[in-house]
Amino acid sequence: MFPLGTALLPGGELPLRVFEPRYRQMLTDHIEESDGRSTVRFGVVLIARGSEVGGGEVRRGVGTMARADVTERHPDGRALLSGSGTHRFRVVEWLPDDPYPLARVEVLPEPFPTDADLERLHSIDQRLRAVMRQTFEAAGKDVDTIFAALDIIDADPLTADISPVYRWANRLQIEPHDQQRLLEAVDPAGQLDVLDDVMEGLEARAAFGRG
């Protein structure tokens, strides 16, 4: 397990620098070699209180499994990882750190959004685009080029098996506490409630010229 100061959503990108001895040991214990690639799998949970470094942190109970490529590794075990989230889990039991965090977990079900959920997500997306148009046009930027880039991200086949709700949230890069609320929501409707709250905040900031 890798407690961090940010949450990870399924489909979200995760660059990591491994330097603490406990996580260097984790990498040594769990690295997988296949087809010339070095990869490692671990769970990511948000730190509720405390620091990423040194241990003793208080951890949230719902997180995301990650699969990461080891892009650089030094003789002393320090490494750079480039990973992404795969699926949610709930911690059933925290085990003693030995020396890195360990836990027993259960995979959480991931119901796909209904047609009504997708219509609601589309409405939220249109609200986002309206805020973006207002903000970028005021700054003299070409917003249509930005929208075209977002459409390319949405069409990425590598994320086709990830819920559209997560893809939308990853694109926006919402705050860690809102990411955690998404992870803890029991269904897509509850996740969309979180995104509604996020959009209300963005719209309010844009209305007062702080977008």
C-alpha positions as CSV (number, residue, x, y, z in Angstrom):
1,M,0.0,0.0,0.0
2,F,1.2,3.5,-0.8
3,P,-0.5,6.3,1.2
4,L,-0.3,9.6,-0.5
5,G,-1.4,13.2,-0.1
6,T,-3.6,12.9,-3.2
7,A,-6.2,10.4,-4.1
8,L,-6.1,8.3,-7.3
9,L,-9.1,7.6,-9.5
10,P,-9.4,4.6,-11.9
11,G,-7.8,5.8,-15.1
12,G,-5.9,8.6,-13.4
13,E,-2.2,9.1,-14.0
14,L,0.2,8.5,-11.1
15,P,3.9,9.7,-11.4
16,L,5.8,8.7,-8.3
17,R,9.3,9.1,-7.0
18,V,10.4,6.3,-4.7
19,F,13.1,7.3,-2.2
20,E,12.1,6.2,1.3
21,P,13.8,2.9,2.4
22,R,10.4,1.3,3.2
23,Y,9.1,1.9,-0.4
24,R,12.4,0.9,-1.9
25,Q,12.0,-2.4,-0.1
26,M,8.4,-2.6,-1.4
27,L,9.6,-2.2,-4.9
28,T,12.2,-4.9,-4.5
29,D,9.6,-7.3,-3.0
30,H,6.9,-6.8,-5.7
31,I,8.6,-5.8,-8.9
32,E,7.5,-7.9,-12.0
33,E,9.7,-8.3,-15.1
34,S,7.9,-9.1,-18.4
35,D,8.7,-8.4,-22.0
36,G,11.6,-6.1,-21.1
37,R,9.3,-4.0,-18.8
38,S,9.5,-3.6,-15.0
39,T,6.2,-3.1,-13.3
40,V,4.7,-3.0,-9.8
41,R,1.2,-3.2,-8.5
42,F,0.0,-1.6,-5.2
43,G,-2.9,0.2,-3.6
44,V,-3.1,4.0,-3.2
45,V,-5.0,5.6,-0.3
46,L,-5.4,9.2,0.6
47,I,-3.7,10.4,3.8
48,A,-6.4,11.9,6.0
49,R,-3.9,13.3,8.5
50,G,-0.1,13.3,8.6
51,S,2.7,13.3,6.1
52,E,3.7,11.1,3.2
53,V,7.2,10.8,4.6
54,G,8.1,9.0,7.8
55,G,5.1,6.9,8.6
56,G,2.5,7.3,11.3
57,E,-0.1,8.8,8.9
58,V,-3.9,8.3,9.3
59,R,-5.2,6.7,6.1
60,R,-8.6,6.7,4.4
61,G,-10.3,3.3,4.0
62,V,-11.2,3.4,0.2
63,G,-8.6,3.7,-2.4
64,T,-7.5,2.6,-5.9
65,M,-5.2,-0.1,-7.2
66,A,-2.4,1.1,-9.4
67,R,-0.2,-0.5,-12.0
68,A,3.1,1.3,-12.6
69,D,6.0,1.0,-14.9
70,V,9.4,1.5,-13.4
71,T,10.9,4.1,-15.7
72,E,14.2,4.7,-13.8
73,R,15.9,2.8,-11.0
74,H,19.1,3.5,-9.2
75,P,21.5,0.9,-7.6
76,D,20.4,2.1,-4.1
77,G,16.7,1.3,-4.9
78,R,15.5,4.8,-5.6
79,A,13.2,4.9,-8.6
80,L,10.7,6.8,-10.8
81,L,7.4,5.2,-11.5
82,S,4.7,6.1,-14.1
83,G,1.4,4.4,-13.3
84,S,-2.3,4.6,-13.5
85,G,-5.3,3.6,-11.5
86,T,-7.2,0.5,-12.3
87,H,-10.0,-0.3,-9.9
88,R,-11.4,0.7,-6.4
89,F,-11.0,-1.2,-3.2
90,R,-12.0,-1.0,0.4
91,V,-9.5,-1.7,3.2
92,V,-10.8,-4.7,5.3
93,E,-7.9,-4.7,7.7
94,W,-4.7,-2.7,8.1
95,L,-1.8,-5.0,8.9
96,P,1.4,-4.0,10.7
97,D,3.8,-2.1,8.5
98,D,6.6,-4.6,7.7
99,P,8.3,-2.3,6.8
100,Y,5.9,-0.7,4.3
101,P,2.1,-0.4,4.7
102,L,0.1,-3.6,4.2
103,A,-3.6,-4.3,4.2
104,R,-6.2,-6.8,3.3
105,V,-8.7,-5.3,0.8
106,E,-11.8,-6.1,-1.1
107,V,-12.5,-5.0,-4.6
108,L,-15.5,-2.6,-4.9
109,P,-18.2,-3.2,-7.6
110,E,-18.2,-0.6,-10.3
111,P,-21.7,-0.2,-11.8
112,F,-21.6,1.5,-15.2
113,P,-23.6,4.7,-15.5
114,T,-27.2,4.4,-16.7
115,D,-28.5,6.3,-19.7
116,A,-30.0,8.9,-17.3
117,D,-26.6,9.1,-15.5
118,L,-24.9,9.7,-18.9
119,E,-27.4,12.5,-19.8
120,R,-26.6,14.1,-16.5
121,L,-22.9,13.8,-17.0
122,H,-23.3,15.4,-20.5
123,S,-25.2,18.3,-18.8
124,I,-22.4,18.8,-16.3
125,D,-19.9,18.7,-19.2
126,Q,-21.8,21.4,-21.0
127,R,-21.6,23.6,-17.9
128,L,-17.9,23.0,-17.7
129,R,-17.4,24.1,-21.3
130,A,-19.5,27.2,-20.7
131,V,-17.2,28.2,-17.8
132,M,-14.1,27.4,-19.9
133,R,-15.3,29.4,-22.8
134,Q,-16.0,32.4,-20.6
135,T,-12.6,32.1,-18.9
136,F,-10.4,31.4,-21.9
137,E,-12.1,33.9,-24.2
138,A,-11.6,36.6,-21.6
139,A,-7.9,35.7,-21.6
140,G,-7.8,35.8,-25.4
141,K,-7.2,32.1,-25.9
142,D,-8.5,29.8,-28.6
143,V,-11.0,27.7,-26.6
144,D,-12.1,25.6,-29.6
145,T,-8.6,24.1,-29.9
146,I,-8.8,23.2,-26.2
147,F,-12.2,21.6,-26.7
148,A,-10.9,19.6,-29.6
149,A,-8.1,18.3,-27.3
150,L,-10.6,17.3,-24.7
151,D,-12.6,15.3,-27.3
152,I,-9.4,13.4,-28.2
153,I,-8.9,12.5,-24.6
154,D,-12.5,11.2,-24.3
155,A,-12.0,9.0,-27.3
156,D,-8.8,7.4,-26.0
157,P,-9.2,3.6,-26.5
158,L,-6.9,2.9,-23.5
159,T,-9.5,4.2,-21.1
160,A,-12.5,2.7,-22.8
161,D,-13.1,0.3,-19.8
162,I,-13.0,3.2,-17.3
163,S,-16.3,4.7,-16.2
164,P,-17.0,8.0,-18.1
165,V,-17.5,9.6,-14.7
166,Y,-13.9,8.9,-13.8
167,R,-12.6,9.9,-17.2
168,W,-14.4,13.3,-16.8
169,A,-13.1,13.8,-13.3
170,N,-9.5,12.9,-14.3
171,R,-9.7,15.4,-17.2
172,L,-10.7,18.2,-14.8
173,Q,-8.2,17.1,-12.2
174,I,-10.5,17.8,-9.2
175,E,-9.2,18.3,-5.7
176,P,-8.2,15.3,-3.5
177,H,-11.1,15.6,-1.1
178,D,-13.5,15.5,-4.1
179,Q,-11.7,12.6,-5.6
180,Q,-12.1,10.8,-2.3
181,R,-15.8,11.5,-2.3
182,L,-16.0,10.0,-5.8
183,L,-14.2,6.9,-4.6
184,E,-16.5,6.5,-1.6
185,A,-19.8,7.1,-3.5
186,V,-21.8,3.9,-3.8
187,D,-23.1,4.5,-7.3
188,P,-22.7,6.7,-10.4
189,A,-25.6,8.9,-9.2
190,G,-23.8,9.7,-6.0
191,Q,-20.6,10.4,-7.9
192,L,-22.5,12.8,-10.2
193,D,-23.7,14.6,-7.0
194,V,-20.0,15.2,-6.2
195,L,-19.4,16.5,-9.7
196,D,-22.4,18.8,-9.4
197,D,-20.8,20.3,-6.3
198,V,-17.5,20.7,-8.1
199,M,-19.2,22.5,-11.0
200,E,-21.1,24.9,-8.6
201,G,-17.8,25.9,-7.2
202,L,-16.2,26.5,-10.6
203,E,-19.2,28.5,-11.7
204,A,-19.2,30.6,-8.6
205,R,-15.4,31.4,-9.0
206,A,-15.9,32.2,-12.7
207,A,-18.8,34.6,-11.9
208,F,-16.6,36.5,-9.5
209,G,-13.7,36.5,-12.0
210,R,-11.5,33.9,-10.2
211,G,-11.9,31.0,-12.6
